[in-house]
Amino acid sequence: MKRSLLLFALLCFTRATASDLFPFVLPWDDAAPGITDCSPTLDKPAGERGFITARDGHLYAGDKRIRFFGVNICFGGCFPEHADADKIAARMAKFGINCVRFHHMDTSVSPRGILQKDRRTLDPAQLDKLDYFIAALKKHGIYVNLNLHVGRTYPGLPTSETMASYHKGVDNFHPAMIEMQKEYARALLTHTNAYTATPYTGEPAVALIEINNENALFHDWGNGALDDMPAPLTDEFARQWNDWLKRKYADNDALRRAWNIREEPFGNEMITTNRWSLEQHGGARASLTRTNDAFRLDITQAGKENWHVQLSQPGHPIEKGRTYTICFRAKSDAPRRLSVGLSQTASPWRSLVHSSIRLGRDWQTFTIPVTPDADETNARLIFSGLGKEKCVVWLADISLKPGGVLGLRPGETLGTIAAFAKNTFATRTVEAQRDWIRFLWDTERAYWTGMYRFLKDDLKARAPIIGTQLGYSPPQIQAELDVVDIHSYWQHPRFPGKPWDPGNWFIKNISMAAAPDGGTLPRLIAGRVPGKPYTCSEYNHPAPNTYNSEAFLMLAATAAREDWDGIFAFTYSHGTDWDARKIRSFFDVDQHPTQMATFPAASTVFRCGLIPATPTRTQLPDPDDARETIRTGGIWSLIKPTQWEQTNGVFTVTAPRAKMLVGSVRGRHFDLGNGVRVAPGETRQDWVAISLTEMAPHRWLLTATGYAENTDMGWKNPEKTTVGRDWGKAPSLVEGIPATVTLPRATKVWALDERGQRKCEVPVRRSQLEIGPQYQTLWYEIETR
C-alpha cells in the first residue's frame, strides 16, 4: 500500500514551478486507443464511399461531405520502409489526419526522391515504397494528395542564379518543360499500385492532384525572376509575346498608335554630386569606398533590422504622381535582395515609393521607374534592406531623372519586341503595360487549362485537380480548375544571407493571437472563391517559435467557422528519422510535442464541424479589374484581407462542443460559454493555448500547451529568434500549464501520459479542477454526466 501511494505521488504530485520543464515525447509509433484516438471517426478504407468529387462549392466522398485535416510529407519522408509505413499510417489516423500531401517527391534523386539520376525516370524501389505507404494510409482511412511538379529542375535546360528555383514561372510557358511535366504525370499517375491493384488515375483514395506547387508566371515575372533568363529561355518568351502581339495588331502603325499614348521622355539628371550618406543603426557596422567609378559598400557587422544600414542622398524635389526613373548598375558577393526608393529626409521618415530587386554576383543594370504618392521638397534616394547580414555590394552609374516612359522604344517593331522585364515595366506606357499583363494572363490560363485537360482527358484522372496557390496565380484562373488552394505561414524563417542557410536565419518569436490584424487569418478568409472548394494545403507557425502550439487550433477553428474543405500542416516530416524525440527543424511537426498534442482537438473541431459554419461572404472580381490590379499592384494585391475584430491579445472559441483559449492570459478569468470557465495561472511566457473538445458524448479532451524546446537548445539571443544550427538534443521539453477549469457536470478527470492513456486521477470539487505542472502532461481526459 505504501509503495502504491509513493508511486501515485511520483506520478501526480511532482512539485514544479513556472520555470520547470519536463520531458514530453509523443511516441512515433503510437496507435493506442483512448480519448486522444481519432481513428474511429475515419471511414476505412479511404475511398470506400467512392471518388472524391467537387460540387456545390465543397468536396464530397460519394454523397457525404468530407473535410480534410491533413499533413504534408516531404523528400525521403515520402518513402518509409514497409514496417515503418504501417506504424506511421496508424499513428496519423490516431491523431485525426485523414489526408497526406506528398510533396517534394520530384526534387531529389533516390533515396530522397522518386527519380533516378536522369531526373526523368521513376526509381522502381522508391515507387514500391510509395505504393506500400499509400496502401497503408488507405487502409487506415487516410486519403492522399499527389503533387506533380514541386522541386524538379528540368534536365537539359538552362538556368541561372537570378532565376527562381526549380524553373518556376518558366515551366508555365516553355514547351519542353511542359512536355516533361506531362511525361512525369503519365509515369506516376498511370502506374498501377502493386498493393492496391489500382492505377492512381482511378484510385478513390487519391483525393486531390496538384499540378505545380507555388509556381505561376505572374508571380515569378512579378518577382523579377524572369528578367535575366539565359538566351534560349528569353528567346522563347519573346517569340510567344510577339506572336500574341501579331494576333492583336494588324501592323506597326496600329501598335504605335496604341502604345505611344501618354509618353513622357526623360528630363534632366537630378543627381549632380557624389556626396552620399552612410547610416548605421542598431549595432550595424559598414564602410563605403569608391573604386574604379563604383561604390563598394561593406557591411562588416549586422544589425537587428534590414534598415539598420542605409546609403542615401537627400536634396531631391519630388512631385506626387509624376514618374521618375532610378537607374544604376549593381552586383553583390552573393545573391540577395536590395531595397531602392525615395523617402522623406526627416521624421516621420515616410517612404514615398520603394522597390525590391534581386542582385547577383555579376554586374546588372537596373532601370526602376517609380511614381511617388506624395510631394516632398527634400526627398532622399535610398538604398537599404541589407542591415541584417554581413555582405558586400557594389553600385555604379547611379541616376535619377524625371520621366522615362515610352511605348515603343527606338527600333522596336512587331516581331522584334523583347519580353518586358519587371525592373523596367513602368518605363512603358499604360497601354503597353496592359497588353503585357493580358499576354501573361492568356499564357498562364493556357498552361493551367491545358494541363487540366491533359490530366482529365488523356490520363482519365478521377481526382479533383488543383492548379497552384493563390498569391501566385490569379484566382479567376485557378477557379477554372476544381479546387482553389492557398498557403500561409506565421513568422516564416528569414535568411538574411544565403537562402536556406541553416546557420544564418531568424524568426520573430511572437504569438499570432496577439496580432491586432489577425495575422494570417484575414487573408486566408479573403481568398475563398465563391462556389469552389477551398483548401489551405500548407500552414505552420514554424519552430522554434515558442508560441507555435496555437497554430493548428486557430487555423482549425477558423476553417470550421468559414466552412473550408481542407487544411494541411506543413509538414509531418522531411525525412525518415521517425524516432528523433525532439523538435527537428522549422516545419516538422511529427516530433514537436506541443504542436502534435493539439492535433486530436484541431482535427475533431474541423472535420466533425464542432463549430457552426458562418462563412464570410467573398466576391471574385471581374477579370478586367483583376488584370488592372495586377498591373498597378502585383499579384499579391488581388487578395485584400478581411476586417479582423480586435481580441485584446486573446483568441477564444465558445461553441457548445468546442472551447479554446489562446493568448496572453495571466491574472485573467475567461467565460467560454455553457458554464465553462478558465483561469490560467503563471506560465513562462504568461501565455497559454488551452482547448476543451467533446471527442464523444460526455467525454472531453483538455489540452493545455505553452512553452517547448529541446534539451540544451542553443538560443543565440534573449528574444529567442534563432538557434542557428544548434537545435539541441532529445528529449523535447515542455512546461505544464496551471489553470483552474470549471466544467459543469464534470465527474472524473485523468491526467494522460504521452500515449494518451490515463496515468492518474485529478480531483474534481464542485465541477472545478486544478491542472498544472505537477501532472507533467499536456492533456487530460474528462468525463461528464
Number of C-alpha atoms within 10 A of each C-alpha: 6 7 8 9 10 10 12 15 15 13 16 19 15 12 13 16 15 17 13 16 20 17 20 23 25 21 17 19 18 18 22 14 14 14 23 27 21 24 23 13 16 17 17 16 18 26 21 14 16 15 21 25 24 19 14 11 16 21 26 21 21 15 12 11 15 18 25 25 29 28 28 26 23 25 24 22 25 29 30 20 16 16 10 15 23 20 17 22 25 22 23 29 25 26 24 27 30 32 29 30 28 25 26 25 28 26 20 19 22 21 14 21 24 30 23 17 12 11 20 19 15 20 17 13 13 24 20 18 18 23 22 23 24 27 24 22 29 25 21 25 26 32 28 24 24 23 22 23 26 20 19 21 20 19 11 8 12 13 20 14 15 19 22 19 15 17 23 25 24 26 24 23 20 18 13 13 18 17 13 16 20 19 13 18 23 16 13 20 21 16 16 17 20 13 13 16 12 14 16 23 22 17 24 26 28 27 27 25 26 24 23 22 19 20 26 28 24 23 22 23 23 23 19 19 25 27 20 16 19 14 11 12 19 17 14 15 19 17 17 17 23 19 12 18 19 15 9 12 14 11 13 15 12 11 20 17 12 17 21 19 14 13 17 19 12 16 13 9 11 14 16 8 7 10 10 13 13 16 16 20 17 14 12 22 18 21 14 16 10 13 10 7 9 15 18 20 21 16 22 15 16 23 21 13 16 19 20 21 29 21 18 21 21 19 15 18 12 23 17 12 12 15 20 25 22 19 18 15 18 24 21 21 13 16 17 22 17 18 17 20 22 26 24 22 21 10 6 8 11 13 17 20 15 18 14 17 17 22 23 19 16 13 14 15 14 17 21 24 25 22 20 21 14 16 15 19 13 16 25 24 24 23 22 20 20 25 27 23 23 17 20 17 21 21 20 19 12 15 16 22 18 22 20 22 24 21 23 20 12 7 7 13 15 17 16 12 16 14 19 21 16 19 21 18 20 25 27 24 21 22 17 22 20 19 17 20 18 17 17 20 19 13 18 22 20 15 20 23 16 13 23 22 14 16 22 16 11 11 16 15 23 21 26 22 25 26 29 26 24 26 23 22 25 25 24 17 19 25 19 16 18 23 28 26 29 21 20 19 16 20 21 17 22 14 18 23 19 14 12 12 13 14 14 18 21 21 22 16 19 18 24 25 25 18 18 14 17 20 19 19 20 18 18 25 22 19 25 27 22 14 13 23 25 27 26 25 23 20 23 26 30 25 27 28 24 21 27 27 31 27 24 24 28 21 22 26 26 21 28 25 19 20 22 26 26 25 29 26 26 27 24 24 23 24 16 17 14 18 14 18 23 25 29 23 17 18 22 25 26 27 27 29 26 31 24 19 25 26 25 24 28 26 25 23 27 26 25 14 19 20 23 14 15 10 15 12 12 13 10 16 14 9 15 10 11 18 21 16 16 18 20 13 12 19 24 17 14 23 19 13 18 18 12 14 10 13 15 12 16 21 21 20 20 16 17 16 18 24 26 25 27 28 25 21 22 16 10 10 15 14 15 20 13 13 11 18 18 21 17 27 20 18 24 16 16 16 25 28 29 26 23 25 24 21 23 12 10 13 17 24 25 27 23 29 29 26 24 27 28 22 18 14 17 17 18 13 9 7 11 17 20 24 20 15 15 15 21 18 17 19 19 27 24 24 28 29 29 22 22 16 20 21 20 15 15 20 17 18 23 20 24 24 20 19 18 24 18 16 17 18 17 18 14 16 12 11 16 19 19 15 26 27 25 19 28 27 26 28 29 27 25 24 17 15 10
